[in-house]
Amino acid sequence: MFRYGIRLLYGGVHEADVAQAVLLAIDALAAGNATFEAYNVESPLPFTTDDAQALRHDPLGVVDRYWPGAGDVLRERGVSSLKPVTEVFRVDRLRDALGWKPRHDFGAWLEVLRSEPELVATADPPWP
């Protein structure tokens, strides 16, 4: 549970969101509305280039800025630190070109975590 959720900050993506992207691409090709393109398919993140340095040195602080209270929730559940986030790939092109609407991102995972207080990491594993 925890590895999956934290992985969404490091290029992870839910399989249902990948399947949706593939189906949208197939539909666009079949309709003649697409040409060969390469898209990043991963969990969308709000981070910007202005966050780059902080993501390397204090990723939990950056996460807390975009998802207020996330740092406290993660620490309460046994996650005391995160590895540096060194790459973020934008998924805007996929959304714009194919209408991709991922439903499973870090914010959605965090809401599940908040709603299930019994979920606790057994250790602070090496993330991601």
N, C-alpha and C positions, 0 to 999 in steps of 0.2 A: 504493500500500500504506500509506504513512505518513499521507497525508491521510485515508484512510478510517478508520484506527485512532484518530487524534487526534480526528476529527470525532465519534466516539462519545461524547466528553466534552461536546459542544456541541449536543446534540439530534439527532445522527445516529442512524441505525438501519439494520440490515441488511435488505435487501429480503425475505429469507425470513421474518424476524420480522414484517414488515408483512403479508406474505401470510397468515401464520398468524393474525394478529389479525383480518384481514378474513374468513377462513374461519370462525373461531370466532363472529364476529358474525352471519354469514349462518346458520350452524347454529342459533344461539340464537334468531334471529328466526323461522326456519322452524319451530322446535319450539314457538314461542310463549312462550319463556322470557326474552324481552327486550323492552324498549320503546326508544324513541329515546333514545340517550345519546351523549355525546361523550366520547371517551377520548384521552388522550395516548398516541401510539405512537412511542416512541423508546427508545434503549438505556437500560436501568435503571442508575441511579447510586446509590451509597451515601451521597452527600453529604447533610448536614442543614443546617438554618438556622444552626447554630453554626459551620459552615464558610464562611458567606457572605463575611465580610471576607477571610479567607485566600484564598479562591478568586479574589478580585479582585486581590490583591497578590502571592500566591505560589502559583498553581495547581499548579505542579509539586511543591511541598512537600506540598500536600493529597493529590495523586495518590499520592505516595510513602507517605503515611500509610495509605491504604486498600489500596494494592498495594505492599507493602514491596519495595524494590529497583527499582521502576519508574523512578524518577528517574535512577538510575545507568544502567539499560539504555537509556533514551531518550537520555541524554547521550552514551553510548558509540556510539550509532547516528546521531548527528548532530543530535539535537533538543535545543537548549540552552535553549529557553524555550517557554512556552505563553502565549497571550493570556488575559486574565482570563475566568473563567467567571462570567457575570453572570445566567444563568437555569438553573434545574434544574426540570424538570417531573416530578412523581411519576407512576409508571405502576402504582401499587398497585391503583387502581380497576379497571384493565383486567385485571390478574391475578386479583383477587378476583371480579369479575363474570363473566368469561368463561373463566377458567382459563388465561390466556395465560402461556406459559413461554418467554421469549426465550432463544435459545441463542448469540447473537452479541453480546457486550458488550465493553467495554474490557478486562476481565480475560481473556476468551478470546483477543482480539487480541494482548494482551501475551504470552500463552503461546506463540502462534505466533511472535511476534517473538523471544522467548527461544530457541525451538527452531531458529531459522534465523539463525545468526550472520552470514551473508553479507548479510543485509538491512540496508542502510545508507541513510539519507536523503542525497541528494546535496547538499542545502543545508538550512539552517534556514528553511524556507519560512514565509510568513505563515499562521499557524494561526488559525482552523480551515480 
